[in-house]
Amino acid sequence: MDEPYYDVINKLYVENGQYYNVQNDLKLSEGQFERYHKKGILMIISYVESRA
C-alpha cells in the first residue's frame, strides 16, 4: 500500500491514533483524509478477498 493510504491506515489502526489528530498530523483536509481512509480500507478488503 502506497502513501498516503498507508500513513492514514497505519496511524489510525496500528498506532491507534484519534481520527482528528491523524488528519492534522498528516496535514490533510477533511475531504482528502476521508478519501484516503476509504480507499485504504477498500485496498485492504480487495487484498484479503484476493487471498481467499
C-alpha positions as CSV (number, residue, x, y, z in Angstrom):
1,M,0.0,0.0,0.0
2,D,1.4,3.3,-1.0
3,E,1.5,6.6,0.8
4,P,-0.7,8.4,1.8
5,Y,-3.1,5.5,2.2
6,Y,-0.6,3.5,4.3
7,D,0.1,6.5,6.6
8,V,-3.6,7.1,7.3
9,I,-4.4,3.4,7.9
10,N,-1.3,2.8,9.9
11,K,-1.8,5.8,12.2
12,L,-5.5,5.0,12.8
13,Y,-5.4,1.3,13.2
14,V,-1.9,0.3,14.2
15,E,-0.9,3.3,16.2
16,N,-4.5,3.8,17.5
17,G,-4.4,7.5,16.6
18,Q,-7.5,9.6,17.0
19,Y,-9.2,10.5,13.8
20,Y,-8.9,14.2,14.1
21,N,-5.3,14.1,15.3
22,V,-4.2,11.8,12.5
23,Q,-5.8,14.2,10.0
24,N,-4.0,17.2,11.5
25,D,-0.7,15.3,11.8
26,L,-0.8,14.4,8.1
27,K,-1.9,18.0,7.2
28,L,-4.8,16.8,5.1
29,S,-8.1,18.5,4.6
30,E,-11.2,16.6,5.8
31,G,-12.2,15.6,2.3
32,Q,-8.7,14.3,1.4
33,F,-8.4,12.4,4.7
34,E,-11.8,10.7,4.2
35,R,-10.9,9.7,0.6
36,Y,-7.5,8.3,1.6
37,H,-9.1,6.5,4.5
38,K,-11.9,5.0,2.4
39,K,-9.5,3.9,-0.4
40,G,-7.1,2.4,2.1
41,I,-9.8,0.3,3.6
42,L,-11.0,-0.8,0.1
43,M,-7.5,-1.7,-0.8
44,I,-7.2,-4.0,2.3
45,I,-10.6,-5.6,1.5
46,S,-9.5,-6.2,-2.1
47,Y,-6.3,-7.8,-0.9
48,V,-8.0,-10.0,1.7
49,E,-10.6,-11.2,-0.8
50,S,-7.9,-12.0,-3.4
51,R,-6.2,-14.2,-0.9
52,A,-9.3,-16.2,0.0
